[in-house]
Amino acid sequence: MLTRQERNAFILLAVVTLAVVAGFIIIESVGKSTFSTRFTRTSADGTLVLLEGTVDRLVVTKNGADLILDVNGTPVFIPASSARGVSLKKGDAVQLYGIVQTYRGEKEIVIQQPGDIRLL
């Protein structure tokens, strides 16, 4: 049998778990567009941004799995885990969601998952 404190702790844990799951479902259904802003050169590191444009350049890194794009002159890094199943080429119109970071003094967008890349 559980003591009163153990029972209360179990109930509290269940309520918190349900709240987290419900929050995740709501956020996923709303989508990233609600929480993102359009990318600008002044976007702060760590900001979720949206970038739409044309792929000007596409480079596969030396390890052969990561991709580096230039979209409207903005560098976009796609790690191997996010590049799986993504088929892009120069001239493609794309919509990207990613996190801003500064790399070697230049702002870039880092893609977090394959669903953050959409061909237009």
C-alpha positions, 0 to 999 in steps of 0.5 A: 500500500502507498502512504498518503505522501506517496499517493500524492506524489504519484498523482502530482507526477501523473498530472504534470505528465499529462500537462506536458503531453497536452502542451506538446500536442497543442504546440505541434498542432499549432506549428512553428509558424506561430513561434517563429519570426522572419529572418533578418541580419539582426535576428538574435542567436537562438531565435526560431526563424523562417526563411523563404527563398531560392537555393543559390548554392548547395555544398556537401561537407567533407564528411558527406552527410551535412549540407550547407546552403545559401538561400538568398545569400543567407547560409543555412546549415543542415546536419546529417540527421536533418538532411536524411530524405531531403533532396535539394538542388540549386534553384529550388524555392524553399521555406525553412525553419531553423535556429539562428547562430553566429558561426565564424562571425556570420549569422546562419540558420541551423535546421533542426529536423527534416520537416523544417525544410519545405519545397515551394 
